[in-house]
Amino acid sequence: MTILGRRWVPAVAGVLTAILLLAMGAALRPLIPGSDAVGDHGITLSAAEIGFAQDMSTHHEQAVFMTQYLDKGSVDPVVALLAEQISANQIQEIGIMRGWLMLFDKPQTGQHPMAWMQQTTAHAMGHMASAAPAPPPAMPGMATWDDLNRLHQLKGRDAEILFLQLMMRHHQGGIDMAHEAIPLLHSPVIKRITQGMINDQTQEFGYMGMLLQQRGAPMLPYP
């Protein structure tokens, strides 16, 4: 991580944490039918649901950082507003997912990111006994610290283009993660919220593609 990365992360993370505390208060209500739901109804999270919530909240967190690294005062107000909307949506969803983890006393991050996707691979292969377990895939669509530092240094049209390129690739990764998770999710509420993430990010992806096309710039390679 560069010096710029080290300097900015604590400040941005502090703001994000304060907002998340507000979001988490509302996060627990959709999952629980009543105050005694955990004890009396025996609600639990599967390993895949825990891993997905941990990894997707981390993935979302970088999207929020990305919106903070954009110099909104120098870019088209349309792009600045889009960044604010993405940040608000992602913060709300982080609060929901971390609220689930807090409710069930699970760590906010996993020791082995993306390990839950191995269940998808095993299912697709028919749980073949002879198949060696594949290593967990890298978290898709993530920007590097060099990408974020470069975004922070740019202004105007150049900043708009790089922001749209990075966020589109980031959304592609998030959409793919959510699609992989859907078959593994047992809770109807978690499945519904995950499908909502797919729908929202697909809409945002299309809108960003239009803005990027207007600026005559290509998408970044993915994955």
C-alpha positions in Angstrom: 0.0 0.0 0.0 1.4 3.5 -0.9 1.7 6.4 1.5 -1.4 7.9 0.1 -3.3 4.7 0.7 -2.2 4.5 4.3 -3.1 8.2 4.9 -6.6 8.0 3.4 -7.8 4.7 4.6 -8.2 5.6 8.3 -10.0 8.8 7.5 -12.4 7.2 5.1 -12.8 4.1 7.2 -13.8 6.2 10.2 -16.6 7.9 8.3 -17.7 4.6 6.9 -17.7 3.0 10.4 -19.9 5.7 11.8 -22.4 5.4 9.0 -22.4 1.6 9.3 -23.4 1.7 12.9 -26.6 3.5 11.8 -27.2 1.1 9.0 -26.7 -2.0 11.2 -29.6 -1.0 13.4 -32.0 -1.5 10.5 -30.1 -4.4 9.1 -31.3 -7.0 11.6 -35.1 -6.5 11.1 -35.6 -8.1 7.7 -34.0 -11.4 8.8 -35.8 -11.9 12.0 -39.6 -12.3 12.4 -39.5 -11.4 16.1 -37.1 -10.5 18.9 -36.9 -14.2 20.0 -36.2 -15.5 16.4 -32.7 -16.7 17.0 -33.4 -18.7 20.1 -36.9 -20.0 19.5 -36.9 -20.4 15.8 -33.4 -21.8 15.5 -32.4 -19.6 12.6 -28.8 -20.1 11.5 -26.6 -19.0 8.7 -25.0 -21.6 6.5 -21.2 -21.5 5.9 -21.9 -20.2 2.4 -24.1 -17.4 3.7 -21.5 -16.4 6.3 -18.7 -16.4 3.7 -20.7 -14.5 1.1 -21.7 -11.8 3.7 -18.1 -11.5 4.8 -16.7 -11.3 1.3 -19.4 -9.2 -0.3 -19.3 -6.6 2.5 -15.5 -6.3 1.9 -16.1 -6.0 -1.8 -18.7 -3.3 -1.2 -16.3 -1.5 1.1 -13.8 -0.9 -1.6 -16.6 0.5 -3.8 -17.2 3.1 -1.1 -13.5 3.9 -0.9 -13.5 4.4 -4.6 -16.3 7.0 -4.4 -14.3 8.8 -1.8 -11.1 8.8 -3.9 -13.0 10.6 -6.7 -12.5 14.3 -6.8 -16.2 15.1 -7.1 -15.7 18.9 -7.3 -13.8 18.5 -10.6 -16.1 16.1 -12.4 -19.4 16.3 -14.2 -22.2 16.6 -11.6 -23.8 13.6 -13.2 -20.8 11.4 -12.3 -20.5 13.0 -8.9 -24.2 12.2 -8.1 -23.8 8.7 -9.4 -20.8 8.2 -7.0 -22.9 9.4 -4.1 -25.7 7.1 -5.0 -23.4 4.1 -5.3 -21.8 4.9 -2.0 -25.2 5.2 -0.2 -26.4 1.9 -1.7 -23.3 0.0 -0.9 -23.1 1.4 2.7 -26.7 0.3 3.3 -25.9 -3.2 2.0 -22.7 -3.5 4.1 -24.8 -2.6 7.1 -27.3 -5.3 6.3 -24.6 -8.0 5.8 -22.5 -7.1 8.8 -25.7 -6.9 10.8 -26.4 -10.5 10.0 -22.8 -11.5 11.0 -23.0 -9.5 14.2 -26.4 -11.0 15.1 -25.1 -14.6 14.7 -21.7 -13.7 16.4 -19.7 -14.3 13.3 -16.4 -12.5 12.3 -16.9 -9.5 10.0 -14.2 -10.9 7.6 -13.2 -14.5 6.8 -9.8 -16.1 7.2 -10.1 -17.6 3.7 -11.8 -15.1 1.3 -14.0 -16.7 -1.4 -13.6 -20.2 0.0 -17.5 -20.4 0.0 -17.3 -20.5 -3.8 -15.6 -23.9 -3.7 -19.1 -25.2 -2.8 -20.3 -24.0 -6.1 -17.5 -25.8 -7.9 -18.2 -29.0 -6.0 -21.9 -28.8 -6.9 -21.2 -28.2 -10.6 -18.9 -31.2 -10.7 -21.5 -33.4 -9.0 -19.4 -33.8 -5.8 -17.0 -36.1 -7.6 -15.0 -37.9 -4.9 -11.9 -38.1 -7.2 -11.8 -34.4 -7.8 -9.1 -32.4 -6.0 -10.5 -29.3 -4.3 -9.7 -26.2 -6.3 -8.1 -23.2 -4.6 -10.5 -20.3 -3.8 -10.8 -17.8 -6.7 -9.6 -14.3 -6.2 -12.2 -11.7 -5.3 -13.3 -10.5 -8.7 -13.4 -6.9 -10.0 -11.3 -5.4 -7.2 -9.1 -2.4 -7.9 -5.5 -2.2 -6.8 -4.1 0.4 -4.5 -2.2 1.8 -7.5 -5.6 2.2 -9.3 -7.1 4.0 -6.3 -4.1 6.3 -5.9 -4.2 7.2 -9.6 -7.9 7.9 -9.4 -7.3 10.2 -6.4 -4.7 12.2 -8.3 -6.8 12.7 -11.4 -9.3 15.5 -12.0 -12.0 16.3 -14.5 -12.7 14.1 -17.6 -9.7 11.8 -16.8 -11.1 11.2 -13.3 -14.6 10.5 -14.7 -13.3 7.9 -17.1 -11.1 6.0 -14.7 -13.8 6.1 -12.0 -16.4 4.7 -14.5 -13.9 2.1 -15.7 -13.0 0.9 -12.2 -16.5 0.9 -10.9 -17.9 -1.0 -13.9 -15.3 -3.7 -13.5 -16.0 -3.7 -9.7 -19.7 -4.1 -10.4 -19.0 -7.0 -12.8 -17.2 -8.8 -10.0 -20.0 -8.1 -7.5 -22.7 -9.3 -9.9 -20.7 -12.5 -10.6 -20.2 -13.1 -6.8 -23.9 -12.7 -6.2 -24.9 -15.0 -9.0 -22.5 -17.7 -7.7 -24.0 -17.3 -4.2 -27.7 -17.6 -5.1 -27.8 -21.4 -5.4 -26.0 -21.7 -2.1 -28.2 -19.5 0.0 -30.9 -21.1 2.2 -32.6 -18.1 3.7 -35.3 -16.7 1.5 -34.6 -13.2 2.9 -30.9 -13.4 2.2 -31.6 -14.7 -1.3 -34.1 -11.9 -2.0 -31.6 -9.2 -0.9 -28.8 -10.8 -2.9 -31.0 -10.8 -6.0 -31.7 -7.1 -5.3 -28.0 -6.5 -5.3 -27.8 -8.1 -8.7 -30.7 -6.0 -10.1 -29.4 -2.7 -8.7 -25.8 -3.2 -9.8 -26.9 -4.4 -13.3 -28.8 -1.1 -13.7 -25.9 0.9 -12.5 -23.5 -1.0 -14.7 -25.7 -0.2 -17.8 -25.9 3.5 -16.8 -22.1 3.7 -16.3 -21.6 2.0 -19.7 -23.6 4.8 -21.3 -21.6 7.5 -19.5 -18.3 5.8 -20.5 -19.4 5.5 -24.1 -20.3 9.2 -24.2 -16.7 10.0 -23.2 -15.4 7.8 -25.9 -13.5 5.4 -23.5 -13.5 1.6 -23.5 -14.3 -0.7 -20.6 -11.4 -2.3 -18.7 -10.7 -6.0 -19.4 -12.5 -8.4 -17.1 -11.8 -10.5 -15.2 
